[in-house]
Amino acid sequence: MLAKRIIPCLDVKDGRTVKGVNFVDLRDAGSAVDLAELYSRTGADELVFLDITATVENRGTMTALVRSVSDRISIPFTVGGGIRSEDDVDRILSAGADKISVNSAAVRSPSLIDTLSRRFGSQCVVLALDAVTNPAMASGYETVVDGGRTPTGIDALSWAREAESRGCGEILVTSMDADGTKGGFAVDLTRVISGNISIPVIASGGAGTMADFREVFVEGMADAALAASVFHFHEIDIPELKEYLRENGIPVRMGR
Amino acid sequence: MIAVIRYGAGNVRSVLSALGRLGVDGTLTADPDMIRSADRVIFPGVGEASSAMASLSASGLIDTIRSLRQPFLGICLGMQLMCAYSEEGNTECLGVIPSPVLRFPDGRGFKIPHMGWNTVSSLSGALFRDVKEDEYMYFVHSFYVPVSEYTSAVCSYDGLEFSAALVNDNFFLTQFHPEKSGDAGERVLKAFLEA
């Protein structure tokens, strides 16, 4: 049976992890590769690296990082953040990433999804969709860009459907309402998207407890769940989370 | 020498990296002579069937691959291309395994591609020497090969059983990505290197 996936997300700036990672057992807490290896060893099913490097000049550090991650870990990983062109994607995939995610650039130029999926294959194109609650939208959710700062007037479900028809292989849905709150995933948003498209959906934003994961898999119909700080700060331990989910009848991959 | 066939299909780097973790150097090549003389051959694959076949044909690799006698590992698209025919782009393939490659049916309520970790069972053959029944492997695909006498591992996706691996003499083929399947995948690769 296909397992529900648990995906830690690492924010990376200039090749180093940021946002308060405090692993005592890492030689270098800022080393994204060491952290990636640790997660891979403890049973993470996949990893996402989000490049938050501010300057174009430092983008090269991400390529080098992708290369070392590919050398060291044996689970799939996605790279997102600032991807705007075919060349960006070619560079990241050639360095060894399995998938890339596009966000704002795809909203501004939806044909980017067609171009990327035709050239590199749907399976490696993930749409990162950031949404907020907006009762004026048909689905109740609006697409936002620029890290949530800019509303687009585009209904989140219609954007998800459009991205699917343009050829993306997976959608990473982040609730900007829930993100950072640790109050639980946006279950309704996740279900609205996942229940109405036929490609896998990764739920993101709001993870606080193990029960939140169970809820987003069962009620939210998510295929995978992504979180950052609950893993980075040891609030949730991945083997323990998987054991909990398994006891609750959710198919998960045990081991590593 | 381990030859990794270069034919324009993606993620060859992760295959080379996985070999590197096992202490083995893979040589990326499209040269028929090098491929023929290799001790082992790996045929990786992420991509689309018809363009992959066109690329193999342009490199003069079609007969080369069919005639190989050393241990051969085809991965994902590299497994599907060894079959007779693929519904992806209505493509005639290499025919080492006389099976069709079919698209997962739409409208059964399950998501396509079949993406993520799934269990493999009914294991047989050298590749699975160190793998237990129902261990998880990583899959990403929209097309599948039905179960037949060539099937050496079975996977089930919402009730549809398909070939997770095939074997015909020296040709070992996996639908899953051993290079991305963590510890279990590493054991498959290691068994191939010792086959």
Chai-1 contact restraints between the chains, C-beta under 6 A:
chainA,res_idxA,chainB,res_idxB,connection_type,confidence,min_distance_angstrom,max_distance_angstrom,comment,restraint_id
A,L2,B,G116,contact,1.0,0.0,6.0,A-B,restraint_1
A,L2,B,N118,contact,1.0,0.0,6.0,A-B,restraint_2
A,A3,B,W117,contact,1.0,0.0,6.0,A-B,restraint_3
A,R5,B,G116,contact,1.0,0.0,6.0,A-B,restraint_4
A,D45,B,W117,contact,1.0,0.0,6.0,A-B,restraint_5
A,S70,B,R13,contact,1.0,0.0,6.0,A-B,restraint_6
A,S70,B,S14,contact,1.0,0.0,6.0,A-B,restraint_7
A,S70,B,S17,contact,1.0,0.0,6.0,A-B,restraint_8
A,D71,B,S17,contact,1.0,0.0,6.0,A-B,restraint_9
A,S74,B,G182,contact,1.0,0.0,6.0,A-B,restraint_10
A,I75,B,G182,contact,1.0,0.0,6.0,A-B,restraint_11
A,P76,B,K180,contact,1.0,0.0,6.0,A-B,restraint_12
A,G96,B,R13,contact,1.0,0.0,6.0,A-B,restraint_13
A,G96,B,S14,contact,1.0,0.0,6.0,A-B,restraint_14
A,G121,B,V46,contact,1.0,0.0,6.0,A-B,restraint_15
A,G121,B,G47,contact,1.0,0.0,6.0,A-B,restraint_16
A,Q123,B,P113,contact,1.0,0.0,6.0,A-B,restraint_17
A,Q123,B,V140,contact,1.0,0.0,6.0,A-B,restraint_18
A,S198,B,K111,contact,1.0,0.0,6.0,A-B,restraint_19
A,I199,B,K111,contact,1.0,0.0,6.0,A-B,restraint_20
A,P200,B,K111,contact,1.0,0.0,6.0,A-B,restraint_21
A,P200,B,M115,contact,1.0,0.0,6.0,A-B,restraint_22
A,R253,B,W117,contact,1.0,0.0,6.0,A-B,restraint_23
A,R253,B,Y136,contact,1.0,0.0,6.0,A-B,restraint_24
A,R256,B,G182,contact,1.0,0.0,6.0,A-B,restraint_25
A,R256,B,D183,contact,1.0,0.0,6.0,A-B,restraint_26
